[in-house]
Amino acid sequence: MSDFNTSLDKYAELAVKVGVNIQEGQTLVVHAPVDTAEFTRLIAKKAYEAGARLVKILWTDETVTRLQFEKAADDVFTEAPKWYAGEMTELVENGAAILHVLAENPDLLSGIDSERIGNFYKARGEALKQYRAYQQSDKFSWCLIAVPSAPWAAKVFPDAPESEQVSKLWDAIFHTVRVDQDNPVEAWNQHLEVLEAKSSVLNAKKYKKLHYIAPGTDLTIELPEGHIWAQGDSINERGHSFVANMPTEEVFTAPLKTGVNGTVHSTKPLSYAGNIVDNFSLTFEAGKVVSFTAEQGYETLERLLNMDDGARYLGEVALVPHQSPISESNILYYNTLFDENASNHLALGSAYAFCIEGGKEMNQEQLIQSGLNTSVTHVDFMIGSGEMDIYGVTAEGKEEPVFLKGNWAF
């Protein structure tokens, strides 16, 4: 077996055994683009070998997606996909694990009417509200991984010969998910232990708020009482571990919905809804975005912020050192799965229920009463750099360094 095929084999096994951690007799649902068929078949093989009772593949096609946004009737984009939401909700209620294989062209919907894009994501978010609630309460195992596509690779490596772009992106992905190591599964176990140690320190501190200072950023984020700092691995309701993002370098929690004040400036482009939003800033008052700017993608950002009432509030606070492997590679991926793991980041939209004590058992009203944000969307954006300092503020008002010059202070 060639080195590439060996790495591909390890990657598929890692996604199945560590990512979703498939169990004997469990159903695996894989969302995948048709261009990733060869790798997706390998995932199916690994899942069946691990004891899956059924592997169900839901294929997508970017060419057809682009045609839909160009040619379909306007009312198509306001119709909630209840059939899809119903199927996904039923699958996870019956114990299925969900694996998403990403290979998106960052510019897929460039030039498309932003109203169509906004309507589509809003209708989809409304339909999937119950599914998202299950996801954010760790009811089921899920994982995001990525596979290169030619358009994505060309965006990441525009100066490389066309014949080398995809292979360069494969190499980069293999490195970030530790597939290039002799025993990727053991490497992941060790990595997750490091993240666990950081979250344990923060959970012991019980900071009242965080204060971010960097060029263009002066932001204070209050944390709700009983907040929990989480990290790469989670435990589903059946007691099985899984890793939702591969790669992952973050330790994260939920902010107090109404406790965000100040201005934050982005440090990396945001790839959202097939468009790029870049060099943007958000100003918050009592938790809500009250003004914003964007050098590129202003209308896309505006549509995101107007998705629903919760889209102008934060749902996640994530800490990632500037010296993380992805950051040190100096590769801009134009893909949030990777770029968010090179930078401190925040998320607009809904919060994860497991980021507050007892949250997994709370209903939506109880989560709101606990200070968490709810929304049909959840979009991460990158704010970290080697110039960012973050201070934790104790209940007594004492400031302690959490990050200095972009990296952990402890």
Buried (B, 14 or more C-beta within 10 A) or exposed (E): EEEEEEBBBBBBBBBBBBBBBBBEEBBBBBBBBBBBEEBBBBBBBBBBEBEBBEBBBEBBEBEEBBEBBEEEEEEBBEEBBEEBBBBBBEBBEEBBBBBBBBBBBBBBBEEBBBEBBBBBBBBBBBBBBBBBBBBBBBBBBBBBBBBBBBBBBBBBBEEBEEEEBBBBBBBBBBBBBBBBBEEBEEBBEEBBEEBBEBBEEBBEBBBBBBBBBBEBBBBBBBBBEEBBBBBBBBEBBEEBEBBBBBBBBBBBBBBBBBBBBBBBBBBBBBBBBBBBBBBBBBBBEEBBBEEBBBEBBBBBBBBBBEBBEBBBBBBBBBBBBBEBBBBEBEBEBBBBBBBBBBBBBBBBBBBBBBBBEEBBEBEEEBBBEBBBBBBBBBBBBBBBBEBBBBBBBEEEEEEEEBBEEBBBEE
